């Protein structure tokens, strides 16, 4: 990771996601998973200017949402292989420290359900609908 982005993560240890426009932080979140970018989309929609997303863990869901909000650059310590492949196809630059086969779920006993729901999805708007559906199902099971 570029030092300035690593520094932003270090300076904001409670933040899980930071979104920059014109190299200025315009949005931060302490929420887990894809929720920060879901919140950004709900509040701001799609940006006409390119965004930089800095997120602690990036799976395919986070990458699809990053594309949807207008990011062309994603910085993360951890990216999944499927997310990286999607980013390459979408011309999104991903800077990462470690690539993993898949994102592990919160119980640490399998693959992230969001990422699993998106394996065969390439359209970001279809992905957004699948993410919303998966989140509703997960919350219903609690």
N, C-alpha and C positions, 0 to 999 in steps of 0.2 A: 504494500500500500504506500501511496505517496505520503511523505512525512506530515504534510498539513492535514490530511484526512485521518491518519492515525492519531494525530494530536487532538482532533475534534472528538474522536471516540474516547480518548484518555481524559480529556477535559470534561466530558459529560458521561461519567460512568453509569449513571442511572438511566440514561437514554438508550433506547433500543433502535431508534431510527431518527435520522436527521435528514432534512431535505433542503437543498440549497438552490437558490435562483440567483444568477449573476454572482456566484461565489459568496453569497450571504445566506446565513441560515434563516429560512422562512417558516420552518415547521419542525417541531421535535415531538417525540412521543416516548412514553415509558411502557406502552402496551406491548404485548408479546405477539409473535407470529405476524400475520398479514394485516392485523388490525390497524397499525399506524397508516399504511397506505390506503386502506379502506376509508379511514377517517379523513385523510387528505383529499381523496377523491370526492367524498361527500361534501366537504367544506369548500373546495376550490375547483373541482372538475379537472379538465385537461388543460395543462399549461401550454400557451402558445410559444413560450420561451423554453429552451432546453433546461432540464433540471438535473441535478446530481443527487442521487440517493445514497446515503451512507446507512447501512443496516448491518446489525451484528450477525445475522444468519440469513442467507438468501437461497430459497428454493424456487421452484418454477412459479408458484403462486405470487411470491413477492416480485419476481422478474416480470410476470405478466402485468401486475398492477403498476410497477415502475414504468413500463412501456405505456400503459394506459394514461397515466398522469402526465407523461411527457418527458420522462427521463431518457437521456441518451448516454448516461454514465452512471455506473453503480459501483460502489466501493463496499467491500465486505471482508471480514476475516474468513468466513466460511461460505462456500457456494456448492450447490449440488451439481453433478454432471449434467442432469437433464436441464437445469436452469441455465447453465453455461452454454449448452448447445442451443437453447432457445434464444439466448442473448446474441449469439453469433448470427443466427438466422435473421434476427431483427436489427442487426447493426447497432447493438448496444455494447459499449465498451464495459467490461467487467474487470475490476482490479480486485484480486483476492489474495489471501495468504494460503488457504488450504482448500482443495477441492475434495469433496466426499461423494461416494456413490449415490447417496440420497440423504435427505434430511430425516432425522430420527424424531419420532413423536415424543410428546412430553412425558409419557410413561416410560420411555426409553426401551420399548419392547417391539418396535416395528417402525414402518415408514410413516412419515407425516401424512395425515389424511387429506390435507389440502393438496399436497404434491401428488398423492396417489390419484386424486380425482381429476388431475390435469394431464395425466400421462399421454392421452390421445388427443389433447386439445391444442390447436395452434392459433385460433382466433382469440384475441384478447378480450373481446366482449362476451364471447361464449365462456371463456375462462372466468371472467368476472361473475357471471351468473352461476357457474359451478362453485366458485368460492363462496358466494352468498348462501347457496343451498347447503354446502358442506358445513359452514359455520352454524347455520340454523339447526342442522341435524346434531352437531356436536353439543350445542347449548341445550337442545332438547333432551339429551342423554344425561345431563348433569343433575 
